Amino acid sequence: NCLGALDGTHISVHVATADKPRYRTRKSAIATDVLGVCSQDLEVIYVYPGWEGSAADSRVLREAIYKKNGLKVPHGYYYLVDAGYPNSGGFLAPFRGQRYHLKE
């Protein structure tokens, strides 16, 4: 019942000096955070742009779920997410401490 996958990405931006601390990422770049969701067919089906680069992925996802016309996950379905997101209803994250990319 997997609908697809989602993740956040940073896009470099120019902002006023006073706003730079809010847009500074954990890698010190000045960027905006964008949540993207794709289907199993690799079609982009939802985009939530405009967050400060300092915003955590889980915070952006939470806001995307609760906003009007936001991201909806039907009961019994889920999206694959990375470890930066919570493993909760509608979202399946990898188990922490599990290595998935083993050398062959």
Backbone torsions as a table, in degrees:
resi	resn	phi	psi	omega
1	ASN	NA	30.2	180.0
2	CYS	-79.1	128.0	179.8
3	LEU	-88.2	-24.7	-176.9
4	GLY	155.0	-148.5	-177.7
5	ALA	-141.3	159.1	176.4
6	LEU	-142.2	156.4	177.0
7	ASP	-164.7	164.1	176.5
8	GLY	-103.5	155.9	175.6
9	THR	-143.5	156.9	178.1
10	HIS	-104.6	139.4	176.4
11	ILE	-124.2	125.0	-178.6
12	SER	-59.8	139.3	179.0
13	VAL	-140.2	163.2	172.4
14	HIS	-108.4	124.8	179.6
15	VAL	-131.0	164.9	177.5
16	ALA	-61.2	150.0	-178.7
17	THR	-53.6	-40.3	-179.2
18	ALA	-64.1	-26.1	-178.3
19	ASP	-91.9	-10.0	-174.8
20	LYS	-55.8	-40.6	179.9
21	PRO	-57.9	-37.3	-179.8
22	ARG	-71.3	-27.6	-177.1
23	TYR	-97.2	0.5	-179.1
24	ARG	-78.6	123.9	179.8
25	THR	-79.9	174.0	178.6
26	ARG	-66.4	-14.0	176.3
27	LYS	-102.1	14.7	175.1
28	SER	72.5	9.3	175.4
29	ALA	-81.1	155.9	174.3
30	ILE	-97.9	114.8	-172.0
31	ALA	-153.3	164.8	171.3
32	THR	-105.7	149.1	-178.6
33	ASP	-100.3	131.9	-179.1
34	VAL	-126.2	129.9	175.1
35	LEU	-94.4	128.6	177.5
36	GLY	-123.6	140.6	179.9
37	VAL	-126.9	132.9	177.0
38	CYS	-126.1	154.9	178.6
39	SER	-82.3	177.0	176.2
40	GLN	-64.4	-21.9	178.4
41	ASP	-88.3	10.5	179.3
42	LEU	65.2	25.1	173.9
43	GLU	-89.2	133.9	175.8
44	VAL	-73.1	121.8	-175.7
45	ILE	-116.0	-11.2	179.3
46	TYR	-158.9	136.2	176.4
47	VAL	-136.4	132.4	178.0
48	TYR	-126.4	92.9	-176.3
49	PRO	-92.8	172.6	166.3
50	GLY	99.6	3.2	-180.0
51	TRP	-82.6	150.6	175.8
52	GLU	-62.3	146.5	-179.5
53	GLY	-61.0	-21.2	-179.7
54	SER	-81.0	-8.6	-177.9
55	ALA	-70.9	136.4	177.6
56	ALA	-72.7	146.4	179.1
57	ASP	-53.5	-42.8	-177.4
58	SER	-65.2	-32.7	177.9
59	ARG	-68.4	-43.2	179.3
60	VAL	-63.2	-42.9	178.4
61	LEU	-62.3	-44.6	179.9
62	ARG	-57.9	-44.4	179.1
63	GLU	-66.7	-36.6	179.0
64	ALA	-64.0	-34.5	-179.3
65	ILE	-71.5	-40.6	-172.3
66	TYR	-90.3	-10.3	-178.9
67	LYS	-77.1	156.1	176.9
68	LYS	-61.6	135.1	-176.5
69	ASN	60.2	29.8	-178.9
70	GLY	-82.6	-168.7	-179.3
71	LEU	-69.8	126.8	179.7
72	LYS	-116.7	138.3	176.9
73	VAL	-122.3	112.5	179.6
74	PRO	-61.4	148.3	179.1
75	HIS	-56.1	133.4	178.7
76	GLY	88.9	0.0	179.8
77	TYR	-118.2	166.8	-179.0
78	TYR	-154.8	162.3	171.0
79	TYR	-112.0	144.1	172.7
80	LEU	-79.1	136.5	179.9
81	VAL	-134.7	163.8	176.9
82	ASP	-89.6	-177.8	-173.8
83	ALA	-68.0	-8.0	177.1
84	GLY	-78.4	-4.4	-178.5
85	TYR	-115.8	157.6	178.3
86	PRO	-74.9	148.4	173.8
87	ASN	-88.6	93.6	-173.6
88	SER	-141.2	-179.3	-178.4
89	GLY	-52.2	120.8	179.1
90	GLY	90.7	-5.2	-177.3
91	PHE	-140.0	125.9	-176.9
92	LEU	-114.1	109.8	179.1
93	ALA	-101.8	158.6	177.1
94	PRO	-67.2	154.3	176.2
95	PHE	-68.9	132.8	178.9
96	ARG	-67.2	140.4	179.3
97	GLY	86.8	-6.8	179.3
98	GLN	-93.1	130.0	177.3
99	ARG	-92.5	120.8	-177.2
100	TYR	-101.4	-19.3	-178.2
101	HIS	-108.9	75.7	-178.6
102	LEU	-83.9	146.6	175.1
103	LYS	-70.2	139.0	-177.8
104	GLU	-89.9	NA	NA
